[in-house]
């Protein structure tokens, strides 16, 4: 079964914090297609203007991406560096 997540309603960092606080018990399985995950990461970073955020806000965005994509902290760091 494939479930696509529509996160277009998450537009503020407060909403992401709420998602992270409420999604503790949810088990996510990431898409098997790396291109789809990379595209998702790029869209999120662009939507929240990642390079312009403060360090604390970037941490919230990283936590969100880590939770949703299933990538490790190190892998996300590499992918974000490629984006920036």
N, C-alpha and C positions, 0 to 999 in steps of 0.2 A: 504494500500500500504506500502510495506517495502522497504526502500532504504538503502543499505549498503554503508558506507563511506569508501573509500579506501584512507587512509592517509599515505600510504607508501612513497609518494613523499615529505612529510614534514620531512626533516632530519636535519634542523638547527633551532636554536631558532629564527633567523631572519625570516624564513619562517612562523613559528608559529605566530610571532608578526604581520606579514603581513596578515595572515589568520584572526587573531582576529580583526585587523583594518578593514578588508573588510567584515567580517561576522556579522557586527552589526545588519543589517536589516534581516538577515536570521533567520527563526524560525526552530529550531531543535526539533525533538521529539525523545527521547531516546528509545532504544529497551525495550520491556516489560520484556525481560529475564534478570534478574540480573546477571546470570552467564556470559552472553555475555558482559555486561558492565564491570564486574569485570575483565574479560580476556582482554578487550580492555585497561583498565586502567593499568593493569600489563605490557602489551606490550609497551605502551607509556613510562611508567616509566623506563623500561629496555632499550628501544631504546635510550633514552636521558640520561641514566646513572644518574638518578635523585639524588641519595645520594651524588654524586660527584660535583654537580652543586653549584654555588654560590646562595645566598639567592634571589637575583634579578631574576636569571634564573629559580629557582624553582617556583617563583611566576608566571612567564610567563607560565610554564608548568601547574601549578594549574589552572590558568585562562582558558587555553585551555581545560583541562579536565572538568572543571565546565561547560563551554559553550557547549561542545559536548555531555556530558553524562546527563546533567540536574540535577546532584547531587548538594546538598548544600555545602557550604564551610566546614561546620562541618563534614558532611558525608565523603567528600573527605579526610579531615584530618585523620579521623579514618581509611579509606581504605589505605591511603599512609603509615600510621604508621604500619599497618599490613604487607605491602610490605617490608618496611625498616626493 
